[in-house]
Amino acid sequence: MSNLESAVKELHALLNSPLASVPQPDAHIKGPEGWTRKQILGHLIDSAANNHHRFVRAQFEPGMSIPSYAQKEWVAANQYSVRPWNELIELWTIYNRHLLFLMEHVPKNVLANTCKVGQDEPATLEFLMVDYVRHLKHHLDQILSR
């Protein structure tokens, strides 16, 4: 099984994360990293939006360069803290179902296309997709382990 196939399988599983089991009041409590569960999930929504852009463009613009995004500013601007928890879960789920579909259907011949994000070294499209799932899992673990 390739790295991408493993990531796709893991994303399938992550979409079944028990986020809805977190009570709305608990979604407001700040963790040791300084963000509430709502803000962490909001960060994952922002990550989905930014990575969606990368995943699509890297397919037809090999070697492209794209800016990174200001995570704290995005979370603040989107005001995730005042949104209902269930709406954030729904948005995160739907967006990631779409990214999963995209990852399942990306042509194999474009997986080696590179993309430079911010000041990072260029990375392949396959790496960006696999790393997205790793990042997602890390933050879901933060939300669910409190």
Number of C-alpha atoms within 10 A of each C-alpha: 6 8 13 20 14 13 22 20 14 15 23 14 10 16 15 10 15 11 20 12 8 15 11 14 8 13 19 16 15 15 13 9 8 10 18 20 27 27 26 23 26 26 23 24 23 19 18 20 15 15 16 19 12 21 21 15 16 25 21 11 14 17 15 16 18 16 11 12 13 9 14 11 10 15 21 13 9 14 13 21 19 10 13 12 23 15 10 19 18 13 14 20 18 13 16 23 15 13 21 19 11 15 21 15 9 15 10 10 8 16 19 15 19 22 25 19 17 12 10 11 9 17 15 18 24 24 17 21 24 20 15 18 20 15 13 20 17 11 16 19 11 17 20 13 7 12
